[in-house]
Amino acid sequence: MALAGALERLQEEAICPICLEYMSEPVSIDCGHNFCRGCIAKHCQEKGLWADGPFSCPQCRASCHRSGFRPNRQLANIVESIRQLGLRGGLGTEPAAGTPLCPQHDERLKFFCEEDEEPICVVCRESLHHRPHTVYPIEEAAQVYKVKLQKSLEHLSKEVEDVRKCESAERMKTQECKEAVKKKREKIVSEFGKLHRLLADEEKLLLQKLEEEEKRILLLINENLARLVEQKCFLEELILEIKEKIHQPADGLLKDMKNVLSRCEGVTLPSPKAVSVTLKEDYSIPERCLGMRDMLKKFKVDVTLDPDTAHPELTLSEDCKSVRRGSKKLLLSLFDNPKRFSTAPVVLGSQVFFSGRCYWEVQVGDKPEWGLGLCRESASRKGNILFSPNNGYWMLQLQNGGNYAALTSPVSPLTLAVRPRRIGIFLDYEAGEISFYNVSDRSHIYTFTDRFLGNLRPLFFLGAFLGGRNAEPLVISWVRDTQGTGCIIL
């Protein structure tokens, strides 16, 4: 089988692609292909080429010149040897099993026509139909199209990868949406939970006041009723006595008559005390429930600043209601106070909270940096302080003019729709909650949830001086009286 294949390939090399016979006077042209001298010359004449003009190779279409014809003596010897061996009949030998053949010429399909996109044999190649077409050896065409298919495969694979990435991104969006909805739902439930608790307390208070007013009114009515019953009994006894006198004999009837008549004439019926059943208190719920901030006003406390805790660079107002960041030189003696913050620009409130609910508001204005919240009375005030709940600090902070964050561990960045100029702070000690509100748009900002032990104090962080850009003070505002519970003032 190997010898037959080799002989077949040898015969094919000896065949002229034009006349399909053994080559006669074989010549090589510029592109390296071989033809009969007469066949290639006739080909040039048919193309109208008599001089040394360029022509296209009949096999590969490469540009060649007639002056480039070179006798191929080695190929001529091979052809002669094949003739002497009498192998010409071998051309009719049946191809190996499974070899595809041309349905028209029963020849092996050795070429590929690019225009018709089909494999062709040597005879088809020289036909009038295929001669003007671009033709490649079938193996070469296969390699060319393999490269094209590989590029298409790479492109499609990239498209599939891009689609997978898009699919993954969309699935991530689904998860992000669910997480966002979950957080918003928890926030809504939490906020309404606070309202429910506050409303429950308000309901309890109103019902208690209503009960007290009912008792007061009923007491007045009962006092009137007691006096009226007493007067009725006196009158009934006097009537009974007169009826008995009327039926007595003359001597008995006239006995002590003057006293009886005097008692009848002296009867006066005092009017009962005026008692109004109109309730004096206003128990109208809509007017009392105008929003979270209005509900929180019930728990307002009048917070002031404690000078003994202030960092030496901080300046407090005379009424201890505002504090600003200064740039004065530190006084070493001020650090001796163990209550004072030594490195962080912080001052604490004078109030100490150990139970109940408390609410206050702080004006932050346009300060580019600030921090507000509460801390444990026992929290460290010296050296470098890491503000976090683990260290006894529950703080909301603004940095760089627009980066809001709750100083949890790790930090929780926050996005605010409206820049707050005033912050409301609400402590529910027993519930373990510290909530922050944007008073500017009446929105909830963040709630810390923890278990509080011991005393807590309000905290005010002034931020860096920033060359004077952060000189605006923090001002404790709005509150003028105190109704909070569970707080003491140092």
C-alpha positions in Angstrom: 0.0 0.0 0.0 2.8 2.4 0.8 4.6 1.6 -2.5 1.4 2.1 -4.4 0.9 5.5 -2.8 4.4 6.6 -3.5 4.2 5.6 -7.2 0.9 7.4 -7.5 2.4 10.6 -6.1 5.4 10.2 -8.4 3.1 9.9 -11.4 1.2 12.9 -10.4 4.4 15.0 -10.3 5.2 13.9 -13.8 1.7 14.9 -15.2 1.4 18.3 -16.9 -1.4 20.3 -15.1 -2.5 21.6 -18.5 -2.6 18.6 -20.9 -2.9 16.0 -18.1 -0.3 13.9 -19.9 3.3 13.0 -19.0 5.3 16.2 -19.5 7.1 16.8 -22.7 10.2 19.0 -22.4 9.2 20.1 -18.9 10.1 23.7 -17.9 9.8 25.5 -14.6 8.4 29.0 -14.4 9.0 31.9 -11.9 6.6 30.5 -9.3 8.3 27.0 -9.4 5.5 25.0 -11.0 6.3 22.8 -14.0 4.6 22.4 -17.4 5.2 21.0 -20.9 7.0 23.7 -22.9 4.4 23.5 -25.6 1.5 23.7 -23.1 2.7 26.7 -21.3 3.7 28.5 -24.5 0.2 27.8 -25.9 -1.3 29.1 -22.7 0.6 32.4 -23.1 -0.5 32.6 -26.8 -4.2 32.1 -25.8 -3.8 35.0 -23.4 -2.4 37.2 -26.2 1.1 37.3 -24.8 3.8 37.2 -27.5 6.4 39.4 -25.9 7.9 39.0 -22.5 4.8 40.3 -20.7 3.6 39.0 -17.3 1.1 36.1 -17.2 -0.6 34.2 -14.4 0.5 30.7 -13.5 -2.3 28.3 -14.6 -1.9 26.5 -11.2 -1.4 29.2 -8.6 -2.2 32.4 -10.4 1.2 33.9 -9.5 2.6 36.6 -11.9 5.4 35.1 -14.1 7.3 36.1 -17.3 8.1 34.0 -20.4 11.8 34.9 -20.0 11.7 32.9 -16.8 11.1 29.6 -18.5 13.9 27.1 -17.3 14.2 23.6 -18.7 13.8 21.1 -15.8 16.1 18.3 -17.0 15.8 16.4 -13.7 12.1 16.2 -14.0 12.4 15.2 -17.7 14.6 12.3 -16.7 12.0 11.2 -14.1 9.2 11.4 -16.6 11.3 9.3 -19.1 12.0 6.7 -16.4 8.3 6.5 -15.6 7.6 6.0 -19.3 10.1 3.2 -19.5 8.6 1.5 -16.4 5.2 1.5 -18.2 3.4 3.0 -15.1 1.0 5.1 -17.1 -1.7 2.6 -16.6 -1.3 3.1 -12.9 -3.3 6.2 -13.3 -6.4 4.1 -13.6 -5.7 2.2 -10.4 -8.5 2.4 -7.9 -7.8 4.9 -5.1 -7.5 3.7 -1.6 -10.7 2.8 0.1 -12.5 5.9 1.5 -10.7 8.3 -0.8 -13.2 11.0 -2.0 -13.5 11.1 -5.9 -14.8 13.7 -8.3 -18.4 12.6 -9.2 -17.8 13.9 -12.9 -14.3 12.6 -13.6 -13.7 9.9 -11.1 -10.4 11.5 -10.1 -9.1 12.4 -6.6 -10.3 15.7 -5.2 -7.0 17.6 -4.9 -8.1 21.2 -5.1 -10.6 23.6 -3.4 -12.4 26.3 -5.4 -12.9 29.3 -3.2 -15.7 30.9 -5.3 -17.8 27.7 -5.5 -16.6 26.6 -2.0 -16.2 23.0 -3.1 -13.4 20.5 -3.6 -12.4 19.7 -7.3 -10.1 17.4 -9.2 -7.3 18.2 -11.6 -9.7 17.9 -14.6 -12.2 20.3 -13.0 -9.4 22.7 -12.3 -8.7 23.1 -16.0 -12.4 23.3 -17.0 -13.8 26.5 -18.4 -16.0 26.8 -15.3 -13.3 26.7 -12.7 -10.3 28.1 -14.7 -11.0 31.8 -13.8 -11.6 30.9 -10.1 -9.2 31.1 -7.2 -8.1 27.5 -6.5 -5.9 26.1 -3.7 -4.5 22.6 -3.0 -7.1 21.0 -0.8 -4.7 20.6 2.1 -3.6 24.2 1.9 -7.3 25.3 1.7 -8.0 23.1 4.7 -5.3 24.8 6.7 -6.5 28.3 5.6 -10.0 27.5 6.7 -8.8 25.9 9.9 -7.2 29.2 10.8 -10.4 31.0 9.9 -12.5 28.6 12.0 -10.0 28.9 14.9 -10.4 32.7 14.8 -14.2 32.3 14.6 -14.0 29.9 17.5 -11.9 32.3 19.6 -14.4 35.1 18.8 -17.4 33.0 19.7 -15.6 31.8 22.9 -15.0 35.5 23.8 -18.6 36.3 23.1 -19.7 33.4 25.3 -17.4 34.6 28.1 -18.8 38.2 27.8 -22.3 36.8 27.9 -21.4 34.8 31.0 -19.9 37.9 32.6 -23.1 39.9 31.8 -25.2 37.0 33.2 -23.1 36.9 36.3 -23.4 40.7 36.7 -27.2 40.6 36.3 -27.4 37.8 38.9 -25.2 39.9 41.2 -27.6 42.8 40.6 -30.5 40.5 41.7 -28.6 39.7 44.9 -27.7 43.3 45.5 -31.3 44.3 45.0 -32.5 41.7 47.5 -29.8 42.8 50.0 -30.8 46.5 49.5 -34.5 45.7 50.0 -33.6 43.6 53.1 -31.6 46.4 54.6 -34.3 48.9 53.8 -37.0 46.6 55.2 -35.0 46.2 58.4 -34.6 49.9 58.6 -38.3 50.6 58.1 -39.3 47.9 60.6 -36.8 49.4 63.1 -38.0 52.9 62.6 -41.6 51.9 62.9 -40.7 49.7 65.9 -39.4 52.9 67.6 -42.6 54.7 66.7 -44.7 51.9 68.0 -42.8 51.9 71.3 -43.1 55.7 71.5 -46.8 55.5 70.6 -47.3 52.8 73.1 -45.7 55.0 75.8 -47.8 57.9 74.6 -50.9 55.8 74.7 -50.1 54.6 78.2 -49.5 58.2 79.4 -52.7 59.5 77.8 -54.8 56.6 79.3 -53.2 57.3 82.7 -54.1 61.0 82.4 -57.6 60.1 81.3 -58.1 57.8 84.2 -56.8 60.4 86.7 -59.2 63.0 85.2 -62.1 60.5 85.4 -61.3 59.9 89.1 -61.2 63.6 89.8 -64.6 64.2 88.1 -66.2 61.1 89.7 -65.0 62.2 93.1 -66.7 65.5 92.8 -69.9 63.9 91.6 -69.8 61.3 94.4 -69.4 64.1 97.0 -72.5 65.8 95.6 -74.4 62.5 95.7 -73.4 61.9 99.3 -74.7 65.3 100.4 -78.0 64.8 98.4 -78.6 61.4 99.9 -78.0 62.9 103.4 -80.5 65.7 102.7 -83.0 63.2 101.3 -82.9 61.1 104.4 -83.4 64.2 106.6 -86.4 65.2 104.6 -87.9 61.7 104.6 -87.6 61.5 108.4 -89.3 65.0 108.8 -92.1 64.0 106.5 -92.7 60.8 108.4 -92.8 62.7 111.7 -95.3 65.2 110.4 -97.6 62.3 109.1 -97.5 60.8 112.6 -98.4 64.2 114.2 -101.4 64.6 111.9 -103.0 61.3 113.1 -102.4 62.0 116.8 -105.1 63.2 119.3 -105.3 67.0 119.9 -103.1 67.0 122.9 -100.4 64.9 121.2 -100.7 66.8 117.9 -100.2 70.2 119.6 -97.3 69.0 121.8 -93.9 70.5 120.6 -95.7 71.9 117.6 -93.6 75.1 117.5 -90.4 73.1 117.2 -91.8 70.9 114.4 -93.0 73.9 112.4 -89.7 75.7 112.9 -87.8 72.7 111.6 -90.0 72.6 108.5 -89.6 76.3 107.8 -85.8 76.0 108.3 -85.4 73.4 105.6 -83.1 74.8 102.8 -81.7 72.6 100.0 -78.2 73.8 99.0 -77.4 73.3 95.3 -74.7 70.6 94.5 -71.3 71.8 93.5 -71.0 72.4 89.8 -69.2 69.5 88.2 -68.3 69.7 84.5 -67.9 66.4 82.7 -66.0 68.1 79.8 -62.4 66.7 79.8 -59.8 69.4 80.2 -56.9 67.5 78.7 -56.4 67.3 75.0 -56.4 63.6 74.0 -56.4 64.2 70.3 -53.9 61.7 68.8 -53.2 63.3 65.4 -51.9 66.5 66.9 -49.5 64.6 69.1 -48.1 62.3 66.4 -46.7 64.7 63.8 -43.5 62.7 63.1 -40.5 61.0 64.7 -38.8 64.3 65.7 -42.0 65.5 67.3 -42.2 62.2 69.2 -38.6 62.5 70.3 -39.2 66.0 71.7 -40.8 64.2 74.7 -37.3 62.9 75.6 -35.3 66.1 75.0 -32.4 66.9 77.4 -30.5 70.2 77.6 -27.0 69.0 77.0 -24.0 71.2 77.9 -20.3 70.7 77.5 -17.9 69.7 80.2 -14.7 71.9 80.1 -12.7 69.5 82.2 -12.9 66.9 79.3 -12.0 69.3 76.4 -8.8 68.8 74.4 -6.5 71.8 75.1 -6.9 73.1 71.5 -10.7 73.4 71.8 -12.5 76.6 72.8 -15.8 76.5 74.6 -18.5 79.2 74.7 -19.3 80.8 78.1 -22.7 79.0 78.2 -20.9 75.7 77.3 -23.3 75.2 74.4 -20.8 75.5 71.5 -17.2 74.4 70.8 -14.7 75.3 68.1 -11.3 74.0 67.0 -8.6 76.6 67.7 -5.0 76.8 66.7 -3.5 78.1 69.9 -0.3 76.6 71.4 -1.0 73.7 73.8 -0.5 74.3 77.5 1.4 71.3 78.9 -0.3 71.8 82.3 -3.7 71.1 80.8 -2.8 67.5 80.1 -2.5 66.8 83.8 -6.3 66.5 84.1 -7.1 62.7 83.8 -10.6 63.6 82.4 -9.2 65.5 79.4 -8.6 64.1 75.9 -4.9 64.4 75.2 -4.6 63.8 71.5 -8.1 63.6 69.9 -10.0 67.0 69.5 -12.9 65.8 71.6 -15.1 67.2 74.4 -17.8 65.4 76.3 -21.2 66.5 77.5 -21.7 67.2 81.2 -24.7 64.8 81.3 -24.4 61.2 82.2 -27.0 58.7 81.0 -27.6 55.4 82.7 -31.2 54.6 81.8 -34.3 55.8 79.9 -34.5 57.7 76.7 -32.8 61.0 75.8 -32.7 63.2 72.7 -30.7 66.3 71.8 -29.6 68.1 68.6 -26.3 69.5 67.4 -25.9 72.1 64.7 -23.0 71.0 62.4 -23.5 73.7 59.7 -21.0 73.4 56.8 -18.1 71.9 58.7 -16.1 69.6 56.5 -15.2 67.3 59.4 -17.0 66.4 62.6 -18.1 63.5 64.8 -21.0 63.0 67.2 -22.3 60.3 69.4 -21.8 58.8 72.9 -19.1 57.0 74.8 -18.7 55.0 78.0 -17.7 57.1 81.0 -14.8 54.6 81.4 -13.6 54.8 77.8 -9.9 55.7 77.3 -9.2 59.4 76.7 -5.4 59.4 76.3 -3.1 58.5 73.4 -4.3 57.3 70.0 -8.0 56.3 70.3 -9.8 53.9 67.9 -13.4 55.1 67.9 -15.5 51.9 67.7 -18.2 50.2 69.8 -15.6 47.7 71.0 -13.7 50.5 72.7 -16.8 52.1 74.1 -17.5 54.7 71.4 -20.6 54.9 69.2 -19.9 57.7 66.8 -21.2 59.1 63.4 -18.5 61.0 61.5 -18.0 63.2 58.4 -14.6 63.4 56.7 -13.3 65.3 53.7 -16.5 67.2 53.3 -18.6 64.4 52.0 -17.6 61.0 53.4 -20.2 60.0 56.0 -19.6 56.8 58.1 -20.8 55.0 61.2 -17.6 54.1 63.1 -18.4 50.4 63.5 -15.7 47.7 63.1 -15.2 47.7 60.2 -16.4 51.2 59.3 -19.9 51.4 57.7 -19.9 54.0 54.8 -23.2 55.9 54.5 -24.9 57.7 51.6 -27.0 60.7 52.5 -29.5 62.2 50.0 -29.4 65.6 51.8 -26.4 67.1 53.5 -27.4 67.6 57.2 -26.9 70.9 58.9 -28.3 69.7 62.2 -28.1 66.2 63.7 -30.5 64.7 66.1 -29.2 62.0 68.5 -31.6 59.6 70.4 -30.5 57.2 73.1 -32.8 54.4 74.2 -30.7 52.8 76.9 -32.8 49.8 77.8 -33.4 49.0 74.1 -29.6 49.3 73.5 -30.0 51.8 70.6 -28.3 55.0 69.6 -30.0 56.6 66.6 -28.9 59.5 64.4 -31.3 61.7 62.4 -30.9 64.3 59.7 -33.0 67.1 61.1 -32.7 69.0 57.7 -35.0 66.4 55.9 -36.3 64.5 58.9 -34.7 61.3 57.8 -33.0 58.5 59.7 -29.3 58.1 59.2 -28.0 55.2 61.2 -28.7 53.2 64.4 -26.1 51.5 66.6 -27.5 48.4 68.4 -25.6 47.2 71.5 -25.9 46.3 75.1 -25.0 49.2 77.4 -23.4 48.8 80.8 -22.5 51.7 83.0 -22.8 55.4 82.3 -22.8 57.0 78.9 -21.9 60.6 77.9 -22.5 62.7 74.8 -19.4 63.1 72.6 -18.3 65.9 70.3 -15.4 65.5 67.8 -14.2 68.6 66.1 -12.0 67.1 63.3 -8.8 68.7 61.9 -8.3 72.5 61.9 -7.6 72.3 58.1 -5.9 75.7 58.0 -9.0 77.4 59.3 -11.5 75.8 56.9 -12.9 73.7 59.8 -13.1 76.6 62.3 -16.9 76.6 62.4 -18.2 75.5 65.8 -20.4 72.6 66.8 -23.5 74.1 68.6 -25.9 72.3 70.9 -29.2 73.8 69.7 -33.0 73.8 70.0 -33.5 72.4 73.6 -34.3 74.9 76.3 -35.8 72.7 79.0 -35.3 69.2 80.3 -37.7 66.3 80.3 -35.4 63.4 79.9 -35.2 60.6 82.4 -32.3 58.7 83.8 -29.6 61.4 83.4 -27.5 63.3 85.8 -25.4 66.5 85.3 -21.9 66.5 86.6 
